[in-house]
């Protein structure tokens, strides 16, 4: 029997999809995070990833950096003159941030609740006060004018699946709550998945047994 043109076309499309480069996934567990003191010495930070890999927090010679930290007392934030900062409260009631602008002697205050991304310049003096007890936070730093971070909070209902097409040069998922399956890789709370971009391929994300909440980070 002569194979129909339609069948040949479908087979060709299927084969082409199979030949597409897939995403390379790297699971980063908390025991691989690197603990370091804050620049101001008033606490510590757990570094998840940094670029370039040999960059140093205190020197500020990085293009971007991803980290978590615990804030137990009111304090001034460390200054990062060359970077912008994205902050997300992971656990706790939230914080009150007061930014002071030396050139005008003006100040701006914002209350930041849990799981609400907030971006601010790292070179502006900022004081952090706790709304109600200690908090755990998640931070993404990018060098001004040289890198850009797109950060989104996502939630998936139990046993549901979505597809993600990561578009950054560097892509990460940090799981806040629940268990997430990324293709065949299981990612639990507090774990990070690094996703090397494939060629127009989609990454399947599924919440296992209960709802999953996670942070998507794309850096260009």
C-alpha positions as CSV (number, residue, x, y, z in Angstrom):
1,X,0.0,0.0,0.0
2,X,1.3,3.5,-0.9
3,X,1.7,5.6,2.2
4,X,-0.4,8.8,2.0
5,X,1.3,12.2,1.7
6,X,-0.5,13.2,5.0
7,X,1.0,10.2,6.9
8,X,4.5,11.0,5.6
9,X,4.1,14.6,6.7
10,X,2.9,13.7,10.2
11,X,5.8,11.2,10.6
12,X,8.3,13.9,9.5
13,X,6.9,16.4,12.0
14,X,7.0,13.8,14.8
15,X,10.6,12.9,13.9
16,X,11.6,16.6,13.8
17,X,10.2,17.1,17.3
18,X,12.1,14.1,18.6
19,X,15.3,15.5,17.1
20,X,14.9,18.9,18.8
21,X,17.5,19.6,21.5
22,X,15.8,19.1,24.9
23,X,16.4,21.2,28.0
24,X,19.3,20.3,30.3
25,X,18.1,20.2,33.9
26,X,20.3,20.6,37.0
27,X,18.8,20.1,40.4
28,X,20.5,22.3,43.1
29,X,19.6,21.1,46.6
30,X,20.0,23.3,49.7
31,X,23.1,21.4,50.8
32,X,24.9,22.9,47.7
33,X,24.0,26.5,48.5
34,X,27.0,28.4,49.7
35,X,26.7,30.4,52.9
36,X,28.4,33.7,53.2
37,X,28.1,36.8,55.5
38,X,26.2,39.8,54.3
39,X,28.3,42.6,53.0
40,X,27.4,44.6,56.1
41,X,28.2,41.6,58.4
42,X,24.8,41.7,60.1
43,X,23.6,38.3,58.9
44,X,24.2,35.6,56.3
45,X,23.0,34.7,52.8
46,X,22.8,31.3,51.1
47,X,24.0,31.6,47.6
48,X,22.1,29.4,45.1
49,X,23.9,30.5,41.9
50,X,26.2,33.3,40.7
51,X,27.7,34.3,37.3
52,X,30.5,34.2,36.6
53,X,31.1,31.2,38.9
54,X,34.3,32.6,40.4
55,X,32.7,36.0,41.3
56,X,32.6,37.2,44.9
57,X,29.7,38.7,46.8
58,X,31.8,41.1,48.8
59,X,33.7,42.3,45.7
60,X,30.5,42.8,43.8
61,X,32.1,41.5,40.6
62,X,29.2,39.4,39.5
63,X,26.8,39.8,36.5
64,X,23.9,38.2,38.5
65,X,23.4,36.4,41.7
66,X,20.5,34.3,43.2
67,X,20.3,33.7,47.0
68,X,18.1,33.3,50.0
69,X,18.5,34.8,53.5
70,X,16.8,34.9,56.9
71,X,16.1,38.3,58.5
72,X,15.5,38.1,62.2
73,X,16.0,41.8,63.2
74,X,15.5,45.2,61.7
75,X,18.7,46.3,59.9
76,X,20.1,48.3,57.0
77,X,20.5,46.5,53.7
78,X,23.9,46.1,52.3
79,X,24.6,48.5,49.4
80,X,25.3,47.2,45.9
81,X,26.2,50.3,43.9
82,X,26.4,48.4,40.5
83,X,23.3,46.2,40.9
84,X,19.6,46.2,41.0
85,X,17.8,43.9,43.4
86,X,14.6,41.8,43.2
87,X,13.3,40.7,46.6
88,X,10.6,38.2,47.5
89,X,9.5,37.2,51.0
90,X,9.2,33.4,51.2
91,X,8.1,32.9,54.8
92,X,6.8,35.3,57.4
93,X,4.4,38.3,57.5
94,X,6.5,40.6,55.4
95,X,8.8,43.6,55.8
96,X,8.7,47.4,55.7
97,X,11.4,48.9,53.5
98,X,12.4,52.5,53.7
99,X,14.6,53.9,50.9
100,X,16.5,57.1,51.4
101,X,17.6,59.2,48.5
102,X,20.7,61.2,49.6
103,X,20.6,63.7,46.7
104,X,17.1,64.9,47.7
105,X,17.0,63.9,51.3
106,X,13.7,62.3,50.5
107,X,12.5,58.8,51.6
108,X,10.0,56.3,50.4
109,X,8.4,53.5,52.4
110,X,6.8,50.3,51.2
111,X,5.3,47.3,52.9
112,X,6.2,44.1,51.2
113,X,3.9,41.0,51.9
114,X,4.7,37.4,51.2
115,X,5.3,36.2,47.7
116,X,5.1,39.6,46.0
117,X,8.2,40.4,43.9
118,X,9.7,43.9,44.4
119,X,12.6,45.5,42.5
120,X,14.7,48.4,43.8
121,X,18.1,49.8,43.1
122,X,20.9,48.4,45.1
123,X,22.8,51.7,45.4
124,X,20.0,53.4,47.4
125,X,20.3,53.2,51.2
126,X,17.5,50.9,52.4
127,X,16.3,49.9,55.9
128,X,14.3,46.8,56.6
129,X,11.9,46.4,59.5
130,X,9.9,43.3,60.2
131,X,6.1,43.5,60.2
132,X,5.6,40.6,62.5
133,X,8.6,38.4,63.3
134,X,11.4,36.9,61.3
135,X,11.2,36.3,57.5
136,X,13.0,34.2,54.9
137,X,13.6,36.0,51.6
138,X,14.7,35.3,48.0
139,X,16.9,37.7,46.1
140,X,18.0,38.1,42.5
141,X,20.7,40.7,41.8
142,X,21.5,41.9,38.3
143,X,24.2,44.3,37.1
144,X,22.8,47.6,36.0
145,X,22.5,48.0,32.3
146,X,24.1,44.6,31.6
147,X,21.5,42.1,32.7
148,X,17.8,41.9,33.2
149,X,15.7,39.5,35.3
150,X,12.1,38.5,34.7
151,X,10.6,37.0,37.8
152,X,7.2,35.4,38.2
153,X,5.4,33.6,41.0
154,X,3.4,30.6,39.7
155,X,1.0,28.2,41.3
156,X,-0.3,24.9,39.8
157,X,-3.3,23.0,41.3
158,X,-2.7,19.4,42.5
159,X,-1.9,16.9,39.7
160,X,-2.2,19.6,37.0
161,X,0.4,20.3,34.4
162,X,1.5,23.4,32.5
163,X,4.2,23.9,29.9
164,X,7.0,26.5,30.2
165,X,9.1,27.8,27.4
166,X,12.1,29.4,29.2
167,X,13.5,32.2,27.1
168,X,16.4,33.6,29.2
169,X,20.0,32.9,28.7
170,X,19.9,31.6,32.3
171,X,16.7,30.1,33.7
172,X,15.8,28.8,37.1
173,X,12.8,27.5,39.1
174,X,12.8,27.8,42.9
175,X,10.0,25.7,44.6
176,X,8.4,27.5,47.6
177,X,5.6,25.0,48.4
178,X,4.6,21.5,47.2
179,X,6.3,19.1,45.0
180,X,7.0,19.8,41.3
181,X,7.9,17.5,38.5
182,X,9.8,19.1,35.7
183,X,9.7,16.5,33.0
184,X,11.1,13.5,35.0
185,X,13.0,15.6,37.6
186,X,11.4,16.0,41.0
187,X,11.9,19.4,42.7
188,X,10.9,19.9,46.4
189,X,10.4,22.9,48.7
190,X,13.6,24.9,49.0
191,X,15.2,23.3,46.0
192,X,16.2,25.0,42.7
193,X,16.2,23.8,39.2
194,X,18.5,25.3,36.6
195,X,17.2,25.0,33.1
196,X,19.6,25.3,30.1
197,X,17.4,26.4,27.2
198,X,16.6,24.0,24.5
199,X,15.6,24.8,20.9
200,X,12.0,25.9,21.0
201,X,11.2,23.0,23.3
202,X,8.7,23.2,26.1
203,X,9.3,22.1,29.7
204,X,6.4,20.2,31.3
205,X,5.7,21.2,35.0
206,X,3.3,19.2,37.1
207,X,2.3,19.6,40.7
208,X,2.5,16.2,42.5
209,X,-0.4,15.3,44.9
210,X,-0.8,18.9,46.3
211,X,-0.7,22.4,44.8
212,X,2.8,23.7,44.0
213,X,4.0,27.3,44.3
214,X,7.3,28.3,42.7
215,X,9.4,31.2,41.4
216,X,10.4,31.3,37.7
217,X,13.5,33.3,37.0
218,X,14.7,34.2,33.5
219,X,17.9,36.3,33.1
220,X,19.1,37.9,29.9
